[in-house]
Amino acid sequence: MSHETNESTEKDFTKNWVNSSRFLFYLQVFCILAFVLGGCYRLYNQRYKGKPDVEVQKSSQYKPEYK
């Protein structure tokens, strides 16, 4: 009977600090990696798509033309 309780304590998350710390480490690495990749994907989707074709008034150009 004590063998069963000892085995369940070894598999318990709160009792076995080696397995739990390994799990928490990999969970943290996965979360950071997901956050970084998500940020890169969002930056890629909202990237600068080039110079827009804007109509500038003739009077506000470097060499203005007046009527």
Gaussian input, Z-matrix of N, CA and C with variables (Angstrom, degrees):
# hf/3-21g

backbone

0 1
 N
 C     1     B1
 C     2     B2     1     A1
 N     3     B3     2     A2     1     D1
 C     4     B4     3     A3     2     D2
 C     5     B5     4     A4     3     D3
 N     6     B6     5     A5     4     D4
 C     7     B7     6     A6     5     D5
 C     8     B8     7     A7     6     D6
 N     9     B9     8     A8     7     D7
 C    10    B10     9     A9     8     D8
 C    11    B11    10    A10     9     D9
 N    12    B12    11    A11    10    D10
 C    13    B13    12    A12    11    D11
 C    14    B14    13    A13    12    D12
 N    15    B15    14    A14    13    D13
 C    16    B16    15    A15    14    D14
 C    17    B17    16    A16    15    D15
 N    18    B18    17    A17    16    D16
 C    19    B19    18    A18    17    D17
 C    20    B20    19    A19    18    D18
 N    21    B21    20    A20    19    D19
 C    22    B22    21    A21    20    D20
 C    23    B23    22    A22    21    D21
 N    24    B24    23    A23    22    D22
 C    25    B25    24    A24    23    D23
 C    26    B26    25    A25    24    D24
 N    27    B27    26    A26    25    D25
 C    28    B28    27    A27    26    D26
 C    29    B29    28    A28    27    D27
 N    30    B30    29    A29    28    D28
 C    31    B31    30    A30    29    D29
 C    32    B32    31    A31    30    D30
 N    33    B33    32    A32    31    D31
 C    34    B34    33    A33    32    D32
 C    35    B35    34    A34    33    D33
 N    36    B36    35    A35    34    D34
 C    37    B37    36    A36    35    D35
 C    38    B38    37    A37    36    D36
 N    39    B39    38    A38    37    D37
 C    40    B40    39    A39    38    D38
 C    41    B41    40    A40    39    D39
 N    42    B42    41    A41    40    D40
 C    43    B43    42    A42    41    D41
 C    44    B44    43    A43    42    D42
 N    45    B45    44    A44    43    D43
 C    46    B46    45    A45    44    D44
 C    47    B47    46    A46    45    D45
 N    48    B48    47    A47    46    D46
 C    49    B49    48    A48    47    D47
 C    50    B50    49    A49    48    D48
 N    51    B51    50    A50    49    D49
 C    52    B52    51    A51    50    D50
 C    53    B53    52    A52    51    D51
 N    54    B54    53    A53    52    D52
 C    55    B55    54    A54    53    D53
 C    56    B56    55    A55    54    D54
 N    57    B57    56    A56    55    D55
 C    58    B58    57    A57    56    D56
 C    59    B59    58    A58    57    D57
 N    60    B60    59    A59    58    D58
 C    61    B61    60    A60    59    D59
 C    62    B62    61    A61    60    D60
 N    63    B63    62    A62    61    D61
 C    64    B64    63    A63    62    D62
 C    65    B65    64    A64    63    D63
 N    66    B66    65    A65    64    D64
 C    67    B67    66    A66    65    D65
 C    68    B68    67    A67    66    D66
 N    69    B69    68    A68    67    D67
 C    70    B70    69    A69    68    D68
 C    71    B71    70    A70    69    D69
 N    72    B72    71    A71    70    D70
 C    73    B73    72    A72    71    D71
 C    74    B74    73    A73    72    D72
 N    75    B75    74    A74    73    D73
 C    76    B76    75    A75    74    D74
 C    77    B77    76    A76    75    D75
 N    78    B78    77    A77    76    D76
 C    79    B79    78    A78    77    D77
 C    80    B80    79    A79    78    D78
 N    81    B81    80    A80    79    D79
 C    82    B82    81    A81    80    D80
 C    83    B83    82    A82    81    D81
 N    84    B84    83    A83    82    D82
 C    85    B85    84    A84    83    D83
 C    86    B86    85    A85    84    D84
 N    87    B87    86    A86    85    D85
 C    88    B88    87    A87    86    D86
 C    89    B89    88    A88    87    D87
 N    90    B90    89    A89    88    D88
 C    91    B91    90    A90    89    D89
 C    92    B92    91    A91    90    D90
 N    93    B93    92    A92    91    D91
 C    94    B94    93    A93    92    D92
 C    95    B95    94    A94    93    D93
 N    96    B96    95    A95    94    D94
 C    97    B97    96    A96    95    D95
 C    98    B98    97    A97    96    D96
 N    99    B99    98    A98    97    D97
 C   100   B100    99    A99    98    D98
 C   101   B101   100   A100    99    D99
 N   102   B102   101   A101   100   D100
 C   103   B103   102   A102   101   D101
 C   104   B104   103   A103   102   D102
 N   105   B105   104   A104   103   D103
 C   106   B106   105   A105   104   D104
 C   107   B107   106   A106   105   D105
 N   108   B108   107   A107   106   D106
 C   109   B109   108   A108   107   D107
 C   110   B110   109   A109   108   D108
 N   111   B111   110   A110   109   D109
 C   112   B112   111   A111   110   D110
 C   113   B113   112   A112   111   D111
 N   114   B114   113   A113   112   D112
 C   115   B115   114   A114   113   D113
 C   116   B116   115   A115   114   D114
 N   117   B117   116   A116   115   D115
 C   118   B118   117   A117   116   D116
 C   119   B119   118   A118   117   D117
 N   120   B120   119   A119   118   D118
 C   121   B121   120   A120   119   D119
 C   122   B122   121   A121   120   D120
 N   123   B123   122   A122   121   D121
 C   124   B124   123   A123   122   D122
 C   125   B125   124   A124   123   D123
 N   126   B126   125   A125   124   D124
 C   127   B127   126   A126   125   D125
 C   128   B128   127   A127   126   D126
 N   129   B129   128   A128   127   D127
 C   130   B130   129   A129   128   D128
 C   131   B131   130   A130   129   D129
 N   132   B132   131   A131   130   D130
 C   133   B133   132   A132   131   D131
 C   134   B134   133   A133   132   D132
 N   135   B135   134   A134   133   D133
 C   136   B136   135   A135   134   D134
 C   137   B137   136   A136   135   D135
 N   138   B138   137   A137   136   D136
 C   139   B139   138   A138   137   D137
 C   140   B140   139   A139   138   D138
 N   141   B141   140   A140   139   D139
 C   142   B142   141   A141   140   D140
 C   143   B143   142   A142   141   D141
 N   144   B144   143   A143   142   D142
 C   145   B145   144   A144   143   D143
 C   146   B146   145   A145   144   D144
 N   147   B147   146   A146   145   D145
 C   148   B148   147   A147   146   D146
 C   149   B149   148   A148   147   D147
 N   150   B150   149   A149   148   D148
 C   151   B151   150   A150   149   D149
 C   152   B152   151   A151   150   D150
 N   153   B153   152   A152   151   D151
 C   154   B154   153   A153   152   D152
 C   155   B155   154   A154   153   D153
 N   156   B156   155   A155   154   D154
 C   157   B157   156   A156   155   D155
 C   158   B158   157   A157   156   D156
 N   159   B159   158   A158   157   D157
 C   160   B160   159   A159   158   D158
 C   161   B161   160   A160   159   D159
 N   162   B162   161   A161   160   D160
 C   163   B163   162   A162   161   D161
 C   164   B164   163   A163   162   D162
 N   165   B165   164   A164   163   D163
 C   166   B166   165   A165   164   D164
 C   167   B167   166   A166   165   D165
 N   168   B168   167   A167   166   D166
 C   169   B169   168   A168   167   D167
 C   170   B170   169   A169   168   D168
 N   171   B171   170   A170   169   D169
 C   172   B172   171   A171   170   D170
 C   173   B173   172   A172   171   D171
 N   174   B174   173   A173   172   D172
 C   175   B175   174   A174   173   D173
 C   176   B176   175   A175   174   D174
 N   177   B177   176   A176   175   D175
 C   178   B178   177   A177   176   D176
 C   179   B179   178   A178   177   D177
 N   180   B180   179   A179   178   D178
 C   181   B181   180   A180   179   D179
 C   182   B182   181   A181   180   D180
 N   183   B183   182   A182   181   D181
 C   184   B184   183   A183   182   D182
 C   185   B185   184   A184   183   D183
 N   186   B186   185   A185   184   D184
 C   187   B187   186   A186   185   D185
 C   188   B188   187   A187   186   D186
 N   189   B189   188   A188   187   D187
 C   190   B190   189   A189   188   D188
 C   191   B191   190   A190   189   D189
 N   192   B192   191   A191   190   D190
 C   193   B193   192   A192   191   D191
 C   194   B194   193   A193   192   D192
 N   195   B195   194   A194   193   D193
 C   196   B196   195   A195   194   D194
 C   197   B197   196   A196   195   D195
 N   198   B198   197   A197   196   D196
 C   199   B199   198   A198   197   D197
 C   200   B200   199   A199   198   D198

   B1=1.4422
   B2=1.5286
   B3=1.3036
   B4=1.4633
   B5=1.5298
   B6=1.3357
   B7=1.4631
   B8=1.5184
   B9=1.3346
   B10=1.4686
   B11=1.5158
   B12=1.3018
   B13=1.4673
   B14=1.5206
   B15=1.3300
   B16=1.4539
   B17=1.5295
   B18=1.3296
   B19=1.4644
   B20=1.5196
   B21=1.3107
   B22=1.4672
   B23=1.5224
   B24=1.3440
   B25=1.4621
   B26=1.5193
   B27=1.3257
   B28=1.4509
   B29=1.5186
   B30=1.3097
   B31=1.4678
   B32=1.5163
   B33=1.3340
   B34=1.4623
   B35=1.5276
   B36=1.3117
   B37=1.4620
   B38=1.5306
   B39=1.3196
   B40=1.4614
   B41=1.5197
   B42=1.3205
   B43=1.4695
   B44=1.5198
   B45=1.3142
   B46=1.4579
   B47=1.5292
   B48=1.3297
   B49=1.4574
   B50=1.5166
   B51=1.3166
   B52=1.4647
   B53=1.5187
   B54=1.3262
   B55=1.4673
   B56=1.5220
   B57=1.3297
   B58=1.4582
   B59=1.5240
   B60=1.3265
   B61=1.4660
   B62=1.5263
   B63=1.3121
   B64=1.4631
   B65=1.5264
   B66=1.3290
   B67=1.4611
   B68=1.5197
   B69=1.3307
   B70=1.4684
   B71=1.5279
   B72=1.3276
   B73=1.4601
   B74=1.5278
   B75=1.3291
   B76=1.4652
   B77=1.5246
   B78=1.3165
   B79=1.4639
   B80=1.5265
   B81=1.3389
   B82=1.4579
   B83=1.5275
   B84=1.3199
   B85=1.4734
   B86=1.5214
   B87=1.3387
   B88=1.4577
   B89=1.5290
   B90=1.3281
   B91=1.4669
   B92=1.5238
   B93=1.3203
   B94=1.4707
   B95=1.5271
   B96=1.3283
   B97=1.4609
   B98=1.5279
   B99=1.3308
   B100=1.4651
   B101=1.5206
   B102=1.3283
   B103=1.4662
   B104=1.5238
   B105=1.3310
   B106=1.4704
   B107=1.5266
   B108=1.3221
   B109=1.4682
   B110=1.5268
   B111=1.3220
   B112=1.4652
   B113=1.5184
   B114=1.3295
   B115=1.4708
   B116=1.5129
   B117=1.3267
   B118=1.4695
   B119=1.5239
   B120=1.3233
   B121=1.4626
   B122=1.5239
   B123=1.3377
   B124=1.4672
   B125=1.5232
   B126=1.3307
   B127=1.4618
   B128=1.5271
   B129=1.3268
   B130=1.4603
   B131=1.5289
   B132=1.3220
   B133=1.4665
   B134=1.5189
   B135=1.3249
   B136=1.4629
   B137=1.5233
   B138=1.3169
   B139=1.4584
   B140=1.5365
   B141=1.3198
   B142=1.4556
   B143=1.5255
   B144=1.2967
   B145=1.4523
   B146=1.5326
   B147=1.3223
   B148=1.4549
   B149=1.5144
   B150=1.3132
   B151=1.4558
   B152=1.5253
   B153=1.3193
   B154=1.4602
   B155=1.5326
   B156=1.3058
   B157=1.4627
   B158=1.5275
   B159=1.3251
   B160=1.4577
   B161=1.5161
   B162=1.3181
   B163=1.4642
   B164=1.5238
   B165=1.3528
   B166=1.4570
   B167=1.5150
   B168=1.3221
   B169=1.4608
   B170=1.5219
   B171=1.3224
   B172=1.4671
   B173=1.5244
   B174=1.3271
   B175=1.4650
   B176=1.5294
   B177=1.3182
   B178=1.4694
   B179=1.5260
   B180=1.3091
   B181=1.4575
   B182=1.5266
   B183=1.3522
   B184=1.4730
   B185=1.5232
   B186=1.3250
   B187=1.4647
   B188=1.5159
   B189=1.3333
   B190=1.4670
   B191=1.5348
   B192=1.3186
   B193=1.4663
   B194=1.5082
   B195=1.2959
   B196=1.4658
   B197=1.5097
   B198=1.3195
   B199=1.4609
   B200=1.5091
   A1=111.37
   A2=116.24
   A3=118.60
   A4=110.72
   A5=116.14
   A6=119.49
   A7=111.05
   A8=117.08
   A9=120.57
   A10=111.21
   A11=118.51
   A12=120.29
   A13=110.86
   A14=116.96
   A15=120.36
   A16=110.17
   A17=116.24
   A18=120.30
   A19=111.38
   A20=117.59
   A21=119.94
   A22=110.74
   A23=117.18
   A24=118.99
   A25=110.49
   A26=117.71
   A27=119.76
   A28=111.59
   A29=116.96
   A30=120.44
   A31=112.35
   A32=116.93
   A33=120.62
   A34=109.24
   A35=116.64
   A36=122.28
   A37=110.85
   A38=116.75
   A39=119.59
   A40=112.63
   A41=118.91
   A42=121.26
   A43=112.57
   A44=117.85
   A45=120.93
   A46=109.13
   A47=117.14
   A48=121.07
   A49=112.86
   A50=118.22
   A51=119.76
   A52=109.70
   A53=117.26
   A54=120.02
   A55=111.64
   A56=117.18
   A57=118.57
   A58=110.98
   A59=117.74
   A60=118.55
   A61=110.64
   A62=117.75
   A63=120.91
   A64=109.88
   A65=116.44
   A66=120.60
   A67=110.91
   A68=116.90
   A69=119.82
   A70=111.39
   A71=117.66
   A72=120.59
   A73=110.96
   A74=116.47
   A75=119.46
   A76=111.41
   A77=117.61
   A78=120.90
   A79=110.19
   A80=116.53
   A81=120.81
   A82=110.86
   A83=117.52
   A84=121.07
   A85=110.10
   A86=116.62
   A87=120.04
   A88=111.13
   A89=117.65
   A90=120.72
   A91=111.72
   A92=116.97
   A93=119.98
   A94=110.68
   A95=116.49
   A96=120.71
   A97=111.13
   A98=117.15
   A99=120.42
   A100=110.82
   A101=117.49
   A102=121.24
   A103=111.20
   A104=117.33
   A105=121.19
   A106=110.96
   A107=116.76
   A108=119.22
   A109=111.23
   A110=117.64
   A111=120.62
   A112=111.64
   A113=116.55
   A114=120.06
   A115=112.08
   A116=116.74
   A117=120.06
   A118=111.05
   A119=116.48
   A120=120.11
   A121=110.77
   A122=117.21
   A123=120.36
   A124=110.71
   A125=117.15
   A126=119.64
   A127=111.09
   A128=117.00
   A129=120.44
   A130=110.93
   A131=117.35
   A132=119.90
   A133=112.20
   A134=118.17
   A135=120.78
   A136=111.68
   A137=117.29
   A138=120.97
   A139=110.71
   A140=115.23
   A141=121.94
   A142=108.45
   A143=116.73
   A144=120.54
   A145=113.40
   A146=118.71
   A147=121.13
   A148=111.56
   A149=114.90
   A150=120.79
   A151=109.70
   A152=117.69
   A153=119.28
   A154=111.15
   A155=115.97
   A156=121.87
   A157=108.12
   A158=115.35
   A159=121.40
   A160=109.21
   A161=115.95
   A162=121.23
   A163=108.40
   A164=116.32
   A165=122.12
   A166=108.38
   A167=116.05
   A168=119.81
   A169=109.66
   A170=115.25
   A171=120.43
   A172=111.22
   A173=118.32
   A174=120.68
   A175=112.42
   A176=118.97
   A177=120.33
   A178=112.59
   A179=119.04
   A180=121.68
   A181=110.27
   A182=115.55
   A183=120.51
   A184=110.35
   A185=116.18
   A186=121.03
   A187=105.85
   A188=117.18
   A189=120.16
   A190=112.22
   A191=113.70
   A192=121.33
   A193=107.13
   A194=115.16
   A195=120.48
   A196=109.68
   A197=114.70
   A198=119.19
   A199=110.82
   D1=-39.94
   D2=179.41
   D3=-69.45
   D4=-25.12
   D5=177.55
   D6=-65.66
   D7=-39.25
   D8=178.65
   D9=-66.99
   D10=-41.70
   D11=179.69
   D12=-69.24
   D13=-34.73
   D14=177.98
   D15=-66.78
   D16=-39.81
   D17=178.79
   D18=-67.24
   D19=-39.74
   D20=179.52
   D21=-70.28
   D22=-30.90
   D23=177.56
   D24=-71.31
   D25=-32.65
   D26=177.49
   D27=-67.53
   D28=-33.04
   D29=-179.02
   D30=-87.33
   D31=-8.35
   D32=-178.34
   D33=-69.56
   D34=137.83
   D35=-176.36
   D36=-66.12
   D37=-39.64
   D38=-175.56
   D39=-79.58
   D40=-19.91
   D41=-176.94
   D42=-92.59
   D43=-35.53
   D44=-176.43
   D45=-96.25
   D46=95.88
   D47=-173.28
   D48=-73.72
   D49=-22.96
   D50=179.37
   D51=-68.61
   D52=-50.63
   D53=179.92
   D54=-68.12
   D55=-38.17
   D56=-177.98
   D57=-70.25
   D58=-38.32
   D59=179.41
   D60=-69.00
   D61=-35.13
   D62=176.02
   D63=-64.49
   D64=-43.48
   D65=178.67
   D66=-63.29
   D67=-44.74
   D68=-179.88
   D69=-66.03
   D70=-34.65
   D71=177.09
   D72=-63.59
   D73=-48.27
   D74=179.82
   D75=-67.32
   D76=-33.65
   D77=176.16
   D78=-64.61
   D79=-42.11
   D80=178.92
   D81=-65.58
   D82=-42.52
   D83=178.74
   D84=-62.53
   D85=-42.51
   D86=179.35
   D87=-63.84
   D88=-42.75
   D89=-179.52
   D90=-65.04
   D91=-42.96
   D92=178.93
   D93=-65.20
   D94=-42.05
   D95=178.66
   D96=-63.68
   D97=-42.12
   D98=178.08
   D99=-64.75
   D100=-39.31
   D101=179.10
   D102=-64.99
   D103=-43.99
   D104=-179.51
   D105=-66.91
   D106=-45.09
   D107=179.60
   D108=-66.09
   D109=-37.02
   D110=176.43
   D111=-64.35
   D112=-40.15
   D113=177.28
   D114=-65.90
   D115=-40.77
   D116=177.87
   D117=-64.45
   D118=-40.16
   D119=179.43
   D120=-65.12
   D121=-41.02
   D122=179.19
   D123=-66.76
   D124=-41.17
   D125=177.25
   D126=-63.79
   D127=-37.15
   D128=178.64
   D129=-65.94
   D130=-39.24
   D131=-179.84
   D132=-71.46
   D133=-28.35
   D134=-178.68
   D135=-104.86
   D136=26.75
   D137=-176.90
   D138=-70.29
   D139=164.77
   D140=177.37
   D141=-73.97
   D142=122.30
   D143=-171.80
   D144=-95.19
   D145=9.06
   D146=176.76
   D147=116.74
   D148=173.66
   D149=-176.72
   D150=-74.17
   D151=122.62
   D152=179.15
   D153=-73.88
   D154=153.07
   D155=178.34
   D156=-86.69
   D157=98.18
   D158=-175.23
   D159=-106.99
   D160=134.21
   D161=176.86
   D162=-83.47
   D163=118.53
   D164=-178.42
   D165=-104.36
   D166=137.18
   D167=178.91
   D168=-63.85
   D169=145.01
   D170=-178.30
   D171=-65.20
   D172=-29.90
   D173=-176.98
   D174=-78.59
   D175=-13.62
   D176=-178.68
   D177=-107.18
   D178=11.88
   D179=177.94
   D180=-79.42
   D181=175.09
   D182=-179.01
   D183=-62.80
   D184=-43.26
   D185=172.98
   D186=-112.49
   D187=92.30
   D188=-173.52
   D189=-67.74
   D190=147.94
   D191=176.21
   D192=-118.45
   D193=122.30
   D194=179.63
   D195=-107.03
   D196=154.05
   D197=178.24
   D198=-78.87

